[in-house]
Amino acid sequence: MIKAHKTPEFLEKQPLGQVPYLDDDGFIVYESRAICRYITAKVSRIRAHPDRPRGERALRAADALRADRATLAWRSIRMASYRKIMGVEADKAVIDSLMATLDKTLEGYDVILGKHRCLAGDTLTLTDLFHIPYISYVGLQGSDIMTKRLNVARWYNELVARPSWLTYVGGVKSALEY
Ligand SMILES: N[C@@H](CCC(=O)N[C@@H](CS)C(=O)NCC(=O)O)C(=O)O
């Protein structure tokens, strides 16, 4: 049904009228990152929170880095990439400016990732995984910012080679493949 996410039945579950939401046996969770954390806490082997309190501090810091400094740029690059896939090219000056913002953020990431394998320590967390839908589109715009620095390149290559991501990119055939 068109606009099913604006019906009273849907709004009862997700008051903002947006997808996704999760219905876990009547317990409703919305906001994609909250859903990821809920699933992680419930079933996944990936840890939402590394060892406390140091890992917790590192996790919050890494989340804030992504959110405060670069969220809009990551999102804009992803949207430009969707449009590019559909044949609509973005203004080069706009893309260059977005990449410059991200490049600055990645300069900091390279220092962090020079100290440990992942953003919040040596353990892979959701903070790393939340980057995958963004970083995987950067190359499509002809930029080398994900691969030109040693530590960021190592982290990037590890993330985009994850079987779950390759399964998604290749087209999800069943939930079991995840
Ligand atoms: N912050 C929300 C954003 C969700 C979102 O933007 N959903 C889009 C589709 S990807 C949507 O439902 N758009 C329809 C609308 O806003 O009316 C989340 O992370 O779950």
The ligand as an SDF file (V2000), in Angstrom:
LIG
                    3D

 20 19  0  0  0  0  0  0  0  0999 V2000
   16.3120    8.4020   12.1380 N   0  0  0  0  0  0  0  0  0  0  0  0
   15.5330    7.3920   11.4680 C   0  0  0  0  0  0  0  0  0  0  0  0
   15.3930    7.7800   10.0160 C   0  0  0  0  0  0  0  0  0  0  0  0
   14.5170    6.8430    9.2550 C   0  0  0  0  0  0  0  0  0  0  0  0
   14.2040    7.3590    7.8670 C   0  0  0  0  0  0  0  0  0  0  0  0
   14.7340    8.3810    7.4190 O   0  0  0  0  0  0  0  0  0  0  0  0
   13.3160    6.6250    7.1640 N   0  0  0  0  0  0  0  0  0  0  0  0
   12.9390    7.0260    5.8400 C   0  0  0  0  0  0  0  0  0  0  0  0
   13.2130    5.9330    4.8350 C   0  0  0  0  0  0  0  0  0  0  0  0
   14.8910    5.4620    4.8200 S   0  0  0  0  0  0  0  0  0  0  0  0
   11.4230    7.2470    5.8430 C   0  0  0  0  0  0  0  0  0  0  0  0
   10.6920    6.4780    6.4100 O   0  0  0  0  0  0  0  0  0  0  0  0
   10.9930    8.3060    5.1640 N   0  0  0  0  0  0  0  0  0  0  0  0
    9.6150    8.5990    5.0190 C   0  0  0  0  0  0  0  0  0  0  0  0
    9.1910    9.8530    5.7220 C   0  0  0  0  0  0  0  0  0  0  0  0
    9.9990   10.4600    6.4620 O   0  0  0  0  0  0  0  0  0  0  0  0
    8.0290   10.2310    5.5400 O   0  0  0  0  0  0  0  0  0  0  0  0
   16.2120    6.0220   11.6130 C   0  0  0  0  0  0  0  0  0  0  0  0
   17.4440    5.9880   11.6950 O   0  0  0  0  0  0  0  0  0  0  0  0
   15.5130    5.0010   11.6710 O   0  0  0  0  0  0  0  0  0  0  0  0
  1  2  1  0
  2  3  1  0
  2 18  1  0
  3  4  1  0
  4  5  1  0
  5  6  2  0
  5  7  1  0
  7  8  1  0
  8  9  1  0
  8 11  1  0
  9 10  1  0
 11 12  2  0
 11 13  1  0
 13 14  1  0
 14 15  1  0
 15 16  2  0
 15 17  1  0
 18 19  2  0
 18 20  1  0
M  END
$$$$
